[in-house]
Amino acid sequence: MITGTDVVPPETVITDGPPTGAPTDLATFAFTGTDNLTAPAGLEFECRLDSTDEADFLPCASPHTFPNADLPTR
């Protein structure tokens, strides 16, 4: 049981992604995270691609693939 207020935000790290400049219609990302109160297996993630709209976040797990991704060269 967790008591008190958790004031330490979790950390998320992208561990793999599509190659830079690779032409593809799929974008797969692998990621992991840490939290001071939650074990890695208990973390829940949300993903979005090239959006600033908070409503575009959807539940996801690693690895996550965005189909039909029109990826710009980065």
Secondary structure, 3 states (H helix, E strand, C coil): CCCCCCCCCCEEEEEECCCCCCCCCEEEEEEEEECCCCCHHHCCEEECCCCCCHHHCEEECCCEEEECCCCCCC
